[in-house]
Amino acid sequence: MNFSYLNSTQIEFGQGQIQRISTLIPKDQKVLVIYGFGSIKKNGIYDQVAEALSEHQWLEFSGVEANPTLETMNKAVALAQEEKVDFILAVGGGSVIDGSKYAAAAVCYDGDGWDILEGKHTVTQALPLAAVLTIPATGSESNAYSVLTKAETQDKLAFFSDHVKPVFAVLDPDVMKTLPERQLANGIVDAWVHVCEQYLTSPTGALVQEGYAEALLKSLMRLGNNFDNQDDQWRANLMWSANQALNGLIGLGVAQDWATHMIGHELTALYGVDHARSLAIVQPWLLRNQLPAKKAKLEQMGRNIFMLPDSDDLAELTIQHIEDFYQKLNVSTQLTEHSEPKVEAIEKIIEQLNLHGMTQLGENGAITLETTREILESAIA
């Protein structure tokens, strides 16, 4: 397939790079710093950012949730408009960055910001924004995607706009030293599934995209297998792998799936399941359900990633190895993290997917609502 590709985000990678903010944001621009619930004040990141902005006029907005909500981010929008902010600096993981992307776009729109998520408004301008990444996982720091939840209705939707792609992103692996192991494991799984959504479709002949996807999967598997031996190099490799998994490159000119994400989003919106853990619950069972269509790529993955010998059941063994990889990271691959009886939970997910028009998912549009029900029923512990 033909494609056009431009990734304009400047990456400042390495230890001590937060200080680069001082020169990358013009001194005459008023900056709104957006972050979560204050962990950056405990690990020193806030102080580094404040020092870098010492010659700037800036203010802050905190309280962005692990799954950013429209209700919270609209408060940030109101603050940015009231204070006539010129630039947004997101300091956090994918959730903070996603929420900041929404804020950057909504500030420049007079209507209901949810219109952006529902596709009723196409973003034509946004405040410039940048990111200081604190949790490697989503790649949001250098792509044009954003996901937001409307808490009132438990709707979780995404939008895409090049106008909200960060101007620059600071990736300092040292910020990972204080992260809980759960977040690091989530980061590996999240990045892994991002690669799979662009790789586990059908053979393409795109040697660069497929080869690079496999290189990233090998890197992530090595990091997962050495999870108990984290050092500076381990952290740097995870931060860079997660970034490259979803900066747009490996998906160029090839079919993409994203059904696991669409189903997983509903699990997160309804029950607060960690994003990465929602993906691990759905993906193995979706792959088994779609085995005939994905068999060739699963076999390729089995040979090239898990080094499995050819066999009649190579595709099935590959799925089992994926599932084993998640479980080794203490990430469940079964439908357990919710508060209602499993049958009721599945019906609620199906209802939400139908409401959001997610009725023909996957690279072939073959995953219907009934197919999704079959996938989730298979995932019941």
C-alpha positions in Angstrom: 0.0 0.0 0.0 1.1 3.6 -0.6 1.8 5.7 2.4 2.9 9.2 3.5 5.0 9.4 6.6 6.3 12.3 8.7 7.1 12.1 12.4 8.0 15.6 13.5 8.5 15.0 17.2 12.0 15.8 18.3 13.3 13.1 20.7 15.6 14.1 23.6 16.8 10.7 24.8 19.0 10.0 27.8 19.9 10.8 31.3 19.6 14.4 32.4 17.8 15.5 29.2 14.9 17.2 31.2 17.1 20.3 31.3 16.7 20.6 27.6 13.2 21.9 28.1 14.7 25.3 29.0 15.8 25.9 25.4 13.2 23.9 23.5 10.2 26.0 24.7 10.5 29.7 23.7 10.9 32.0 26.7 8.0 34.2 25.7 5.5 31.4 25.8 3.3 30.8 28.8 3.4 27.2 29.8 0.8 24.9 31.4 2.4 21.9 33.0 0.0 19.0 33.3 0.6 15.9 35.4 -1.0 13.2 37.5 -1.4 12.9 41.2 2.0 14.0 42.4 4.4 11.1 42.1 6.6 13.4 40.1 7.0 15.5 43.3 8.3 12.5 45.2 10.8 11.3 42.6 12.4 14.6 41.7 11.0 15.0 38.2 8.9 18.0 39.2 11.9 19.8 40.6 13.8 19.1 37.4 11.0 20.5 35.3 10.6 23.5 37.5 14.3 24.2 37.2 14.2 23.9 33.5 11.3 26.4 33.4 12.8 28.8 35.8 13.0 31.5 33.1 9.5 30.8 31.8 6.1 32.0 33.0 4.3 28.8 33.9 1.5 27.3 35.9 0.4 23.8 36.6 -2.6 21.4 36.5 -2.6 18.1 38.4 -5.0 15.2 39.0 -5.0 13.5 35.6 -6.3 9.9 36.2 -4.6 6.7 35.0 -7.4 6.7 32.4 -7.9 10.4 31.7 -11.5 11.6 31.8 -13.2 14.3 29.8 -14.5 15.8 33.1 -11.0 16.3 34.5 -9.4 17.4 31.2 -12.1 20.0 30.7 -10.9 21.7 33.9 -7.5 21.9 32.3 -9.0 23.3 29.2 -10.8 26.0 31.2 -7.6 26.9 33.0 -5.6 27.1 29.8 -8.2 29.4 28.3 -8.6 31.6 31.3 -4.8 32.0 31.7 -4.2 32.4 27.9 -1.7 29.6 27.9 0.6 29.3 24.8 2.2 25.9 25.3 1.3 22.7 27.1 3.9 20.4 28.7 2.7 17.0 29.7 4.7 15.3 32.4 3.7 11.7 32.9 2.8 8.5 31.1 0.5 7.9 28.2 -2.6 8.9 30.1 -1.3 12.3 31.0 0.0 12.8 27.4 -3.3 11.7 25.9 -5.3 14.0 28.2 -2.9 16.9 27.3 -3.4 16.2 23.6 -7.2 16.5 24.1 -6.7 19.7 26.1 -4.4 21.2 23.4 -7.1 20.6 20.8 -10.2 21.5 22.9 -8.7 24.9 23.9 -8.9 25.9 20.3 -12.5 24.7 19.8 -15.6 26.6 20.9 -18.0 23.7 21.0 -18.3 20.6 23.2 -14.8 19.0 23.4 -16.4 15.5 23.3 -17.2 16.3 19.7 -13.6 15.7 18.9 -13.8 12.1 20.2 -17.1 11.4 18.5 -15.8 12.6 15.2 -18.2 15.5 15.0 -15.4 18.0 14.9 -12.1 17.6 13.0 -9.2 19.2 14.7 -7.7 22.0 12.6 -5.6 23.7 15.2 -4.2 23.0 18.7 -1.8 24.5 21.2 1.7 23.3 20.8 2.6 20.6 23.3 5.5 18.5 24.4 6.0 15.6 26.8 8.3 14.5 29.5 7.7 10.7 29.6 7.7 9.1 33.0 6.1 5.7 32.2 7.2 3.9 28.9 4.3 2.0 27.4 2.0 3.8 24.9 4.3 5.7 22.5 1.9 8.6 22.9 4.9 11.0 23.3 5.6 10.9 19.6 2.4 10.0 17.9 -0.8 11.7 17.0 -3.3 9.5 18.9 -5.2 10.2 22.0 -7.7 8.2 24.1 -10.1 9.7 26.6 -12.9 8.4 28.8 -16.2 10.2 29.5 -16.8 9.1 33.0 -20.5 10.1 33.0 -21.3 7.5 30.4 -18.3 5.2 30.7 -17.5 5.8 27.0 -13.8 5.4 26.0 -13.0 6.8 22.6 -9.9 7.8 20.6 -9.0 10.5 18.1 -6.2 11.1 15.7 -4.7 14.5 14.6 -1.3 15.5 13.5 -2.0 18.9 15.2 -1.6 17.2 18.6 1.6 15.4 17.9 4.1 16.6 20.5 6.7 19.1 19.3 9.3 17.3 21.4 9.5 14.5 23.9 12.1 14.0 26.7 12.9 10.3 27.3 15.1 10.0 30.4 15.3 6.4 31.5 16.3 7.4 35.0 12.6 8.4 35.7 11.8 4.7 35.6 13.9 3.8 38.7 11.0 4.6 41.1 8.2 3.0 39.1 6.3 0.1 40.6 6.9 -3.3 39.0 3.3 -3.5 38.0 3.7 -0.4 35.8 6.9 -1.7 34.2 5.2 -5.0 33.4 2.3 -3.2 32.0 4.6 -1.2 29.8 6.2 -4.3 28.3 2.8 -5.9 27.6 1.4 -2.6 26.2 4.3 -2.2 23.8 4.2 -5.9 22.8 0.5 -5.7 21.9 1.1 -2.4 20.0 3.6 -4.3 17.8 1.3 -7.3 17.4 -1.6 -5.2 16.3 0.5 -4.0 13.3 2.2 -7.4 12.7 -0.1 -10.3 13.4 -2.4 -9.9 10.3 -1.3 -11.6 7.1 2.1 -11.8 5.3 2.9 -8.6 3.5 6.3 -8.8 1.9 7.2 -5.5 3.6 10.6 -6.5 4.8 11.5 -3.4 6.7 8.2 -3.2 8.6 8.0 -6.9 9.4 11.7 -7.1 10.2 11.6 -4.1 12.5 8.4 -5.4 14.2 10.2 -8.6 14.9 13.3 -6.8 16.3 11.0 -4.9 18.7 9.3 -8.1 19.8 12.6 -9.8 20.4 13.8 -6.8 22.5 10.6 -6.8 24.6 10.8 -10.5 25.1 14.4 -10.2 26.3 13.4 -7.4 28.6 10.5 -9.4 30.0 12.7 -12.5 30.5 15.2 -10.3 32.4 12.6 -8.4 34.4 14.4 -9.1 37.7 17.7 -7.8 36.4 16.9 -4.1 35.7 19.7 -1.7 35.2 20.3 1.5 33.2 20.6 -0.4 30.0 17.4 -2.4 30.7 15.4 0.8 31.4 16.8 2.6 28.3 15.9 -0.3 26.0 12.3 -0.5 27.4 11.8 3.2 27.0 13.0 3.2 23.4 11.2 0.0 22.5 7.9 1.2 23.7 8.4 4.5 21.8 9.2 2.7 18.6 6.3 0.3 18.9 3.8 3.0 18.2 5.5 5.9 16.4 3.8 4.9 13.2 6.8 3.3 11.4 6.1 -0.4 11.6 2.4 0.1 10.5 3.3 1.9 7.3 1.8 0.3 4.2 0.6 -2.9 6.0 -2.8 -4.1 7.3 -3.4 -3.3 11.0 -5.8 -5.0 13.4 -6.5 -3.1 16.7 -9.5 -5.2 17.6 -7.8 -6.2 20.9 -7.6 -2.5 21.7 -11.2 -1.7 20.9 -12.5 -4.6 23.1 -9.9 -3.8 25.8 -11.0 -0.2 25.9 -14.4 -1.2 27.0 -13.0 -3.3 29.8 -11.1 -0.3 31.0 -14.0 2.1 30.7 -16.4 -0.1 32.5 -14.3 -1.7 35.2 -11.1 0.3 35.4 -8.9 -2.6 34.3 -5.3 -1.4 33.5 -5.0 -0.8 29.8 -2.2 -3.2 29.3 -4.0 -5.9 31.4 -7.2 -5.5 29.4 -5.1 -6.3 26.2 -3.6 -9.4 27.8 -7.0 -10.6 28.7 -8.4 -10.3 25.2 -5.5 -10.9 22.8 -4.7 -14.7 23.2 -8.4 -15.6 22.9 -8.9 -13.3 19.9 -5.9 -14.9 18.2 -7.3 -18.3 18.8 -10.7 -17.2 17.5 -9.1 -15.7 14.3 -6.6 -18.5 13.8 -7.4 -19.4 10.2 -6.9 -15.7 9.1 -3.8 -15.2 11.2 -2.2 -18.6 10.9 0.6 -17.7 8.5 1.8 -14.7 10.6 1.5 -16.6 13.8 3.7 -19.3 12.4 6.2 -16.6 11.2 6.2 -15.2 14.7 6.7 -18.6 16.2 9.7 -19.3 14.1 11.3 -15.9 14.3 10.5 -14.7 17.8 10.1 -17.9 19.9 12.4 -20.0 17.7 9.9 -22.8 17.5 10.4 -25.6 14.9 7.9 -26.1 12.1 4.9 -28.3 13.1 1.3 -28.7 12.3 0.3 -26.8 15.5 2.9 -24.1 15.2 0.4 -21.3 15.2 -1.4 -22.6 18.3 2.0 -23.0 20.1 2.9 -19.4 19.3 -0.3 -18.2 21.0 0.5 -20.3 24.0 4.0 -18.8 24.2 2.5 -15.3 24.0 0.2 -16.2 26.9 3.0 -17.7 28.9 5.0 -14.5 28.3 2.3 -12.4 29.9 1.8 -14.8 32.8 5.5 -14.8 33.5 5.1 -11.0 34.1 2.2 -11.7 36.5 -0.3 -10.3 34.0 -3.5 -12.3 33.8 -4.8 -13.6 30.5 -8.3 -14.4 31.7 -11.3 -12.3 32.5 -11.0 -11.7 36.2 -10.4 -8.0 36.9 -14.0 -6.8 37.1 -16.7 -6.5 39.8 -19.7 -8.2 38.2 -20.7 -11.8 37.2 -18.8 -12.7 34.1 -21.8 -13.2 31.9 -23.2 -9.7 32.8 -19.8 -8.1 32.2 -19.6 -9.6 28.8 -23.0 -8.3 27.9 -22.1 -4.8 29.0 -19.0 -4.9 26.9 -21.0 -6.0 23.9 -23.5 -3.2 24.5 -20.8 -0.6 24.6 -19.1 -1.9 21.5 -22.4 -1.7 19.7 -23.0 1.8 20.9 -19.7 2.9 19.6 -20.1 1.3 16.2 -17.4 -1.4 16.9 -19.4 -4.1 15.1 -16.8 -5.2 12.5 -13.4 -5.2 14.0 -10.0 -6.5 12.9 -8.0 -6.1 9.7 -10.7 -8.0 7.7 -13.7 -6.6 9.6 -14.5 -10.2 10.5 -14.9 -9.7 14.3 -18.6 -9.0 14.8 -20.4 -8.5 18.1 -21.2 -12.2 18.2 -17.5 -13.0 17.5 -16.5 -10.7 20.3 -18.9 -12.5 22.7 -17.2 -15.8 21.7 -13.8 -14.3 22.4 -14.8 -13.0 25.8 -16.5 -16.2 26.8 -13.3 -18.1 26.0 -11.4 -15.6 28.3 -13.5 -16.5 31.3 -11.3 -17.9 34.0 
